């Protein structure tokens, strides 16, 4: 079992940047996939980006070229750097850890609001 504690987020103007962090309570190098999801009011939670322990990453089309997911295994922390933010990026963001055995754990979520 792993506990995920998120930090970062807040309010930013369109075109601004934010970085989200997700600190794990144990070694993340063994976690198969670490991901960021987001959920806007009245919407289902959707995948934003994934980081695989083999080194690869993937992004939903709407954030490609603007968001960067990364892992720091030494700090057991997952990051999401967000640039050129748009109002439609406004949502509550969640990190998730998926083990190869099928277990999934969630962070507590953090709000990102993009508004002028």
N, C-alpha and C positions, 0 to 999 in steps of 0.2 A: 504494500500500500504506500502511496505517496501523497503528501499534502502539497497543494499548489497555492501560493499566496501572490496575488497580483498587486501591482502598483503602477502608477502613471495614469494617464488619461486626464480628462478635464475638458475645458472649453477652449476652442481656438477659432480664429477667423478663417474663412475660406482661403485656401492657398497656404495655410500654415502647416506646421509639423508637430508631431507628438511621438513619443516612444513609450510603449507599454512593456512592462517586465512581468515575468512569471517565475518566481523563485520556488524551487522544489525542495522538499525536505530530505531527499536522498539523491544518490547519483543518477543523473539523467542519461548518461551515455548508454545505459541498457534499455532505455525507453525506445520502442520501435518508431513511434511517430509522436511528435509533439505538434500541436495545432493551435491556431487561433480561429475562433468562431465569433460571430456577432449576431445580435438580435435587436432589431428595431421594434418600437411599440406596435403591437398588433401583427407582427410578422413572426415567422418561424426562425429559429436559430439556423444560421447558414455558415458554411465553411468559408474562411477567408484565405488561409495559408497553412501549409504543412511543412514540417522539417523532419526528414528521415534520418535515422541514426547512421545510415550509410553515407550521408553527406548531401543527398539531394533535397530539393525543395520544390514546392508547387504553389500556385496562386490561382485564385478565381480571376476571371478575365477583367472584372471591374477594378481590380487593384494592381494589376500587372504594371510594372514600371513606376509605381508610386509607393508601394509597400515593400519592405524587406524583412523576412523572418530569419532569425539567427539563433544559434545556441552557443552558450559559453559553458562547456562541460566543467571547467575548473570552478565556476561559480554556481553550477547547477541551476542555471537560469536561462529561460527562453525570452527572446525579445521580439517585438514587432515595431519596426521603425516605419512611421507613416509620414509621407510627404505629399505636398499638393492636395491637401485634404479638401473634400467637397461636402456640402450639406448632406448629401445622400450617404456619407460615411457615418453619420450620426447613428449611434447604436450603443448597446451595452456589449462589451467585448469580453470573451471568455477564453482562457487557455485550457487545453486538454492534453492529457497524457494517455497514450494507448500502448499497452504492453502487448507483446506478440501473443501471449496466452489469451488475449481478449479482454483484459481488464481495462476500464477507462476511468479516469479521474478528472475532475473539473476544478478550475479555480473559482473564486467567489464572484468574479465579474468586476468590470470597471467601466464607468460611463465615459464615452467620448461624444462631445457635442461640437459640431461645426456650424457656426452661425456668425453672422455679422451684426 
